[in-house]
Amino acid sequence: MSASPRLFEPLTIGSTTLNNRIVISPMDQYSAVDGVPTAYHLVHYGKFAMGGAGAVIVEATGVSEAGRITNGCPGLYNQAQVDGFRPITDFIRQQRSVPGVQIGHGGRKASTQRPWEGGGPVGPKEIANGDKLWQPYGPSDLALTDGWLTPKMMDDADLKQTKQDFADAAKRALDAGFELVEIHMAHGYLLQTFLSPLSNTRNDGYGGDIEGRMRFPLEVAEAVRAAWPADKPLFVRISSVDGIDGGWEMDDSVLLAKALKERGVDVIDCSSGGNSPKGATNANLKRGPGYQVPFAERIKQEVGIQTMAVGLIREPDLAERILQEGRADLVAIGRQALVDPFWPLHAAQHFDIDPDFEKWPHQYAWWLEKWDKGLRAYAREQAAE
């Protein structure tokens, strides 16, 4: 392993430079009001920026009202939401981090409860508390499982409108101050359900073989790339595998990544699973530290595109090893950042490259430097006794 950690090497994509290779993964909070972020979101995302991450990606944000997963999900389909995000992006940028946002459509998983309410379809209790129930959409009229809402099979007008919604959301993201956009093509939401043969049974040009199933997600990628400045980073999060027999496989993801690269996508964010009622992500897969890294590695090597690894990357040494071995270009930290929002700064101390707290916010650094010197002096005195 190199003496100089790759984890803290800058990465420039177009006109945007991340100060390090650590990205905070989008994690849904289900706490917006009418799609508008609140003070909760400012504190939630602001602490990750203060914690030293190179980029902070805001949770899945609906491109339309019906595209939200729950009533508590944020959106980018009106001006109030743009205005609500501006203080958040401003603060993230002030902390020398790059503000990013994941835009998506919930598909057949839309109009559902918040996880702590059960996670299934919105019911009478939620409606009595003011939540709305709406018609979900999908490539086919296949409900996720028994008891879930049956999605409307999208017609040509729906497809055209949804592509426009994604493009408009990208434009609003720019207006809101975001510098990075990630398209959500994972976890059983709309675009991933077009890709998977488990959820797409269409027999028109948007279904059938893999080329047909990729057609709509690729059209969305083209629309977003055209709407989003060419010099700003465009990520796509994919479910590299369904993890279910007969579903989307890794060979398919390689083909998809090649097609996305041709359309100007900069980074493939390699997650997995979610096309089942067992969870939003990868409940069908065996998990362990770095268990999804092989997905990022294969796409990076075979497609020649930058990738981001995610999934139980909890220790700085593992994150560094992934980068040193050339298995990915970025590492995404999720739930570990909920436990330790200052994980990037602690990683810098772990590698002994920030002994004087220079990477910390200066409002903290001057306190911590004095505190650390005092602790070291006390330790020396104890050792001398």
N, C-alpha and C positions, 0 to 999 in steps of 0.2 A: 504494500500500500504506500502511495506517495506521502512524503512528509507534509506536503501542502494539500489539505483536504479539498477535493473537487466539490464537495457539498457547498463550499463558500466561494466558488468561482462564479463570476457573473455569466449570464447568458443573454445574448442579444438576439431578438427576433424582430426583423424589420427595424422600426424606429424605437422599439421598446426594449429596455434592458432590465432584467431581473438581477438584483444584487447578489442573489445566491440561487441555488437549485431547489430550494424548499418551497413548496406550494401548499397552501391550506385548501384541502379538498372541499367541494361544496357539500354541506350537510344541512338538510332541511330542518327548519325550526318551527314552521307552522304557526307563526306568531304575527303575521301581517294583518292589517285591518283593511278590508276591501282592496287587497293587493298592494297596499302602501306600507313600506317599512316604517318602523317606529323607533323610539329611543332604545328599545331592546336591541335592535339590529345594529345601531351605532356602537353600543357597548360591546356587543358580541363580536362583530367583525373588527372593531377598533382594537380590541385587545390582542388579536392575532397579528395585526400590523405592528403594534407596539412590541410584540414578541419576536420580531425579527424575520418573519417570513418574506421570501422574495416576492411572492404574489399571494393574494387572498381572493379566492373565487367564491362569490356569493351563491347561495343555494339555488336549486331549480326554481326558475322564475318564469311564470306563465306568459306565453306570447299572446294569449287572449284570456278573457274571463273564464271561458269553458275549458281552457287549456291548463288551468291550475289543477294541481293534484287534490288539494283540500281548500276549504274556505280560508285557511290561515296562510296560504302560500302567497308570496309576493308576485307581482306582475310587472310587465313593461308594455302595457297597452293603453295607458293614458298619461296625461301630463302630471297629474298629482303623484303618480308613482315615480316619474322622472325626478320631480322636485324632492320627493322623499329620499331618493337615493343620493342626491348630490352631497349632503353633509357627510355621508358615509364614505363616498369615494374621495372627497376632499381630505378627510382625516386619514384614510389609508395612505394616500399619496404623501401627506405631511410626514408620515412615519417612514418614508423612503421604501414603501412597498407598492406593488402594482395592483390596482383594483381590477378584478375580473368578475364576470357574471356568467352563470350557466343559464342559457335560455332553452326552454323546452315546452312540450305539450304532454299532459298526463295520459292522453289516449283512453284506453279502457280502464285505467287506474284512476281516472279523474272522478271528481264528485265523491270523494271518500272521506272518512273520518280522520281526524288527527290520530297518530298512533296510540297516544295515551287514552283515546276514546274507544279504541278497539281496532281501528285501521280498516274496517270494512266500509260498505256503502253508507252514505249519510242516511240517518234514520230519523224517526219522529222526535227523539230526544234532542238531537242536534238542531233540527228544524225549529223546535219550540224555543231553543236558545238563540235563534236568529240566523242560523246557517241556511244556505240555499242548496237545493238539489238541482242538478242539471244533467242533460243528456250527454253521456260520453261518446267519443268517436273512436273508430278503429279501422284497420284495413278490411276487416271482416266483422260480421255480426256474431262474434264469439265472446261470451262473457269469460272473465278470468277464471271463475269457478262458480259452483252452485251458490245462489244467493246474491251474486253480484249483478250490477246493472248490465244489461245487454247493450253493447255499443252500437251506434249507427254505423253501417258500412259507408265509408266516405265516397261520395260521388265526385264528379269532375269539378263541380262548383266548390265543394268542401276542400278538395285538394288545392285548387287555385287560391282560395281564401287563406288556407293555412300557410301556404308558401309565402303569401304576402304578409301574413301575421309575423312570421319569423323574420322577414326582411325589415318590417317596420320596428320590431323589437330591437333588432341590431342597431338601427338608426337611433332609437330612443336610448339605448345603452350608451352610445357615444355622447348624446346630449346630457346624459346623467353623469358623465365623467369617467366611465369605465374605459380601460385601456386594453382589455383582453376579453374576448367573447368565447365561450365554449358552448357548442351545440350538444344537447343531450340526446344521444342515440343509444341509450343503455337502459337496463333495469326494468324492462317490461313496459316502458312508456311508449308513446305513439310511434316514434320513428323506429324504435327497436322492434316493435310488433310488426312493422312492415317487413323488416329484414328476416325475421324468424319464420320458418315454415310451420311452426307450432301455432302461430297466431295469424298468419296471412294465408288464407285459402282462396284468394281471388283468382279468377281465370281471365282477367283482362291484362293490359300492359303493365299493371302495377302488382302483379302476382306471378305465380307459376315458378319458373326457374329463378336462379339467383340474380340474374340480370334484371328480371322484372321486379323482384322483391327489393332490389337496391335502388330502383329507379326513383321513387319518391324521396327517400332520404337524400339521395345525391342531388335531386332538384332543389331540395331545401338548402343543402350546402352551397350550391351555386347561387341561390338567391341571397343567402346571408353574406357570402364572400363579395358579391356585387354591391351589397348595401353597406358593408363594413369596410373601412379604409384599407387599402391594399398593403399599407406599411404597418398595420397593427395586427397582433397575433390572433389567429383563429385556431382554437382547439376543438376537437370532437371527442367526447367520451363515448366509448363503445362497451357493450357487453361482449367480450372476446369469445365467450362460449355461453350457451344457454345452461349447460350442465344438466341437460335433460335428453334422454334418448330421442333421436330423430330431430333434434333442434339445431340451432346455429352452432357451427364448429369453428375451430381455429383456422382451418384452411379458408373458410368463408371470410374471416376477419382480415386475412392477408389480402384477399381480392378487394375487399371494401377499402382497406387502407390505401391500396394502390390507386383506386379510383378517387378517393378523397384527396390524396396528394396531387393528382392531376388537376383537381379543381381548386387548388390553392390553399388547402388546409396545412397548417404549420406543425401541429403536434397532435398525436393520437394518445388519448388518456385511456389506459387499458384496464378496465374493470371487468365484471362478469355477472352473469345470472340475472335474476329478477323477473323472468317471464313465468312466474308462478305465484300463487297466493301466499307462499311461505315467507315472503319478505320482499322489501324493496330492492334488495341487491342479490346476494349470492348464497342464499341459504341452502342451496342444493349441493354446494361444493365443500370439500374438506378444506378447512382453514388452518393456516399456520403462518409463522412470520414470513412475510414476503411471498405468500402463496400465488400471487398474480404476476409476479415479476417475469416469469417465463413468457407470458403473453406480450409484455412490452419488449422483451428481448428479441423475440422472433420477428415481430413487426419491424422493429428498428433494423434488424439485420437483413431481412428479406425485401423490405420495401424502401429502405433508405430514407426514412422520415424520422423526425425526432419523436420520442415517446416519453410518456410519464407513467411511472410505476406507482401503484397504490395497493394497499391491503396489508394491514398488520405490520407496517414498518414502524416499529416502536423505538428501536435503539439507534443512536447515531452511527455506530459502527456498521450496522446492516445497511443503513441508507448510504453511507460512504462507499461500502463495498459494491453496491449495485452500480454506482456511478463509475468507480475505478475500473470495474470489469467491463464497462461499456454496455451494460444491459439496458440502460435507459438514460435519458438526458435530464430528467427531473424526477423528484420523488414527491408524492402527495401524502401529506399527513392529515388524518381525519380525527378519529376519536381520541387518539393520543394527544391531539392539540386541545381537546375539550378538557382532558385531565391536566395538561400543562400547556397553557397558551404561549409560554415563553420557551417552548421546546427548541426553536432554532437558536436562541441565545444560549441556552444551556448546552446545546450541541457544540457551539463555538467554544465554550469554556471546557467542554469535554476534550476537545482537540487542542486545547491550550493556545488558541489563537486570539483570545480576547481577555488577557489577564487583568486589564485595567478598565473593563466594562465600557470600552469605547463604542461598541455596537449597540449598547442599550440607549433608550431615550435619555437625553442629558438630565432630565428632571429626576431620573432614577440613578443615573450613573454616579453622580457626585456623592450621593448617600452611600451607595453600595461600595464604592472604592474606599471610603473611610471605614465602613463596616468591615470590609475584607481585611484591611490593614490591621485593624484592631484585633480581629480574630487570629491573624497570623502572629501578631506580637504576643498575644495571650498563649498561643500554642508553643511559641519559643520559650516563654517564661516557664511554662509547665514542664517542658522537656529538660530545662536546665536545673530544675529542682531535684 
